Structures are given as C-alpha cells and as structure tokens.
Amino acid sequence: MGWSVGEVAAFAGVSVRTLHHYDEIGLLRPRARSRAGHRRYDDADLDRLQQILFYRELGFPLDEVAALLDDPDADPVALLRRQYELLTARAERLQQMAEAVRRAMEARTMGIHLTPEEKFEVFGDYDPDRHAEEVRERWGNTEAYAQSQARAASYAKEDWLRIKAEQDDWAARIVAARDAGEPADGPAAMDLAEEHRRAVNRFYYDCDHRMHTCLAEMYVADPRFTAFYESLGPGMARYLHDAILANAARRAT
C-alpha cells in the first residue's frame, strides 16, 4: 500500500506542501494512488526523495536536481559517491567555520573587550586573549574559572587600568621589602602576601589561604608564572612563594 503524503512528510522532515510541489513540477511523482486518488509513496519514491533532499541540502536548484536524477546515463552509485564527496567537503568547511566561531567565543569569555591599542596600554606585550584556550583547558571546569570570567567580562578599560595600577604598586612594595632584607616569613612579607591574596579575591575569584598556597606552588613550578615574577626581580618567584606559605601557616595558627 505504500505511505501517504503525510507519513512521508513526517519521517522525511519536509512539509506536505513541499511534496505536493515536487509532484506538481514532476520532480517526485508518487508511483501509486489510493482508490480515493490520494498519493501513495513506495520504496523507490523514498529513494528518489532522499536523493532530492541530499542535493537540496547542498544548495542545488530544483531544475538541476531533476536533470541529475533523470539523466538516463547516470550511475546511481556514482551519484551517491558524488553526493558523499560534496557533503564531506561541506562538513569540513562547516567544521572550520565552527572552529572560527569557537575561537571568537573563547576570546569573548576571557572578558577582555579592549581594542589592540587599549590592550597594549593596559597589559603591555602580554596579550590575555592569546592564552584563553590554555586557561580554559586547564581550569575551564572550575568554579574559580567561571567566577573569574564573569568578573572580567564586567571590566572596562578604566577598571583594568585601576587593577594594574594597584598590582604595580604592590609589586614595587614587595620587591622593596625583599631588597631591604625582609625575610619571606617575616611580618612585612607575610602582610604583602596577604594583600596579594585579597587582591585575587577582590578582582578575580574567591581565594582562601588553601587556594593561595596552590597558586604559590604554580609560581615556582610553571615556567611562565616564574618568568613573570622573576621579571620583577631575581628570586621574586621563590620569595613570594615562601611568603604566601608562611602567611597561610600564620593564619592557620
């Protein structure tokens, strides 16, 4: 008995009106009719519909689809192979487009909505967007990451400049303390370590003393963190690490 136009429309994902149109232009005329004159589609009709939908998905106009399917010399297997090649090529292009969109979203989630000139003014040679992918891969599933992104997304250029000014002032004072011979486990260094923790807590994400000690370990274990603090002065990465651990121990007691 075959399938009715409504049934075919449902499982093919097209409208009844579309099937009626295909019938009217001769693109897909069902091979049978019911006694009441209603369209009935058989397996061959469904195979042709599948071919039509493949080509339509690829953007072929209906007249070209008809010419391809009605060519008496056309090899059905060759047609399928060609469709497969076209669909595969399109899938690759869509994947490339999706990757481009993903990179754009990643840059957005970093919350650094500044022009290149503004970025240089705030961050100098450091480009935070360049490290967005690594940050997401390492910490993307953490609450701290989500909190940091939410806060960063709300910052304007003036906010970043204020944050940088505070961080630069803190950096100058901890370097001065180290150069003055203050021990890393002394009150002055521990107070500066506590100030550092509170800045992280205020600007980026909730940072208790346990989290702070985890950061301290990265400052000496990860060459990129080490290089940043060593740029303040030789030995500063280790000095800050020791001050943070001493401060955490002080708070624990």
WOPE-V162330 format. One record per backbone hydrogen bond with DSSP energy under -0.5 kcal/mol. NH is the residue of the N-H (numbers start at 1). CO is the residue of the C=O. If there is no record, write none. Layout:
BEGIN
nh->NH co->CO
nh->NH co->CO
END
This chain:
BEGIN
nh->3 co->41
nh->5 co->39
nh->8 co->4
nh->9 co->5
nh->10 co->6
nh->11 co->7
nh->12 co->8
nh->13 co->9
nh->14 co->9
nh->19 co->15
nh->20 co->16
nh->21 co->17
nh->22 co->18
nh->23 co->19
nh->24 co->20
nh->25 co->21
nh->26 co->23
nh->27 co->22
nh->28 co->22
nh->30 co->28
nh->32 co->40
nh->34 co->38
nh->37 co->34
nh->40 co->32
nh->41 co->3
nh->46 co->42
nh->47 co->43
nh->48 co->44
nh->49 co->45
nh->50 co->46
nh->51 co->47
nh->52 co->48
nh->53 co->49
nh->54 co->50
nh->55 co->51
nh->56 co->52
nh->57 co->53
nh->58 co->54
nh->59 co->56
nh->60 co->55
nh->65 co->61
nh->66 co->62
nh->67 co->63
nh->68 co->64
nh->69 co->65
nh->70 co->66
nh->71 co->68
nh->74 co->71
nh->76 co->74
nh->79 co->75
nh->80 co->76
nh->81 co->77
nh->82 co->78
nh->83 co->79
nh->84 co->80
nh->85 co->81
nh->86 co->82
nh->87 co->83
nh->88 co->84
nh->89 co->85
nh->90 co->86
nh->91 co->87
nh->92 co->88
nh->93 co->89
nh->94 co->90
nh->95 co->91
nh->96 co->92
nh->97 co->93
nh->98 co->94
nh->99 co->95
nh->100 co->96
nh->101 co->97
nh->102 co->98
nh->103 co->99
nh->104 co->100
nh->105 co->101
nh->106 co->102
nh->107 co->103
nh->108 co->104
nh->109 co->105
nh->110 co->106
nh->111 co->108
nh->112 co->107
nh->113 co->111
nh->114 co->112
nh->119 co->115
nh->120 co->116
nh->121 co->117
nh->122 co->118
nh->123 co->119
nh->124 co->119
nh->124 co->120
nh->126 co->123
nh->128 co->126
nh->130 co->127
nh->131 co->127
nh->131 co->128
nh->132 co->129
nh->135 co->131
nh->136 co->132
nh->137 co->133
nh->138 co->134
nh->139 co->135
nh->140 co->136
nh->142 co->139
nh->146 co->142
nh->147 co->143
nh->148 co->144
nh->149 co->145
nh->150 co->146
nh->151 co->147
nh->152 co->148
nh->153 co->149
nh->154 co->150
nh->154 co->151
nh->155 co->152
nh->160 co->156
nh->161 co->157
nh->162 co->158
nh->163 co->159
nh->164 co->160
nh->165 co->161
nh->166 co->162
nh->167 co->163
nh->168 co->164
nh->169 co->165
nh->170 co->166
nh->171 co->167
nh->172 co->168
nh->173 co->169
nh->174 co->170
nh->175 co->171
nh->176 co->172
nh->177 co->173
nh->178 co->174
nh->179 co->175
nh->180 co->176
nh->181 co->178
nh->182 co->177
nh->186 co->183
nh->189 co->183
nh->190 co->186
nh->191 co->187
nh->192 co->188
nh->193 co->189
nh->194 co->190
nh->195 co->191
nh->196 co->192
nh->197 co->193
nh->198 co->194
nh->199 co->195
nh->200 co->196
nh->201 co->197
nh->202 co->198
nh->203 co->199
nh->204 co->200
nh->205 co->200
nh->212 co->208
nh->213 co->209
nh->214 co->210
nh->215 co->211
nh->216 co->212
nh->217 co->213
nh->218 co->214
nh->219 co->215
nh->220 co->216
nh->220 co->217
nh->221 co->217
nh->222 co->218
nh->223 co->221
nh->226 co->222
nh->227 co->223
nh->228 co->224
nh->229 co->225
nh->230 co->226
nh->231 co->227
nh->232 co->229
nh->233 co->229
nh->236 co->233
nh->239 co->235
nh->240 co->236
nh->241 co->237
nh->242 co->238
nh->243 co->239
nh->244 co->240
nh->245 co->241
nh->246 co->242
nh->247 co->243
nh->248 co->244
nh->249 co->245
nh->250 co->246
nh->251 co->247
nh->252 co->248
nh->253 co->249
END
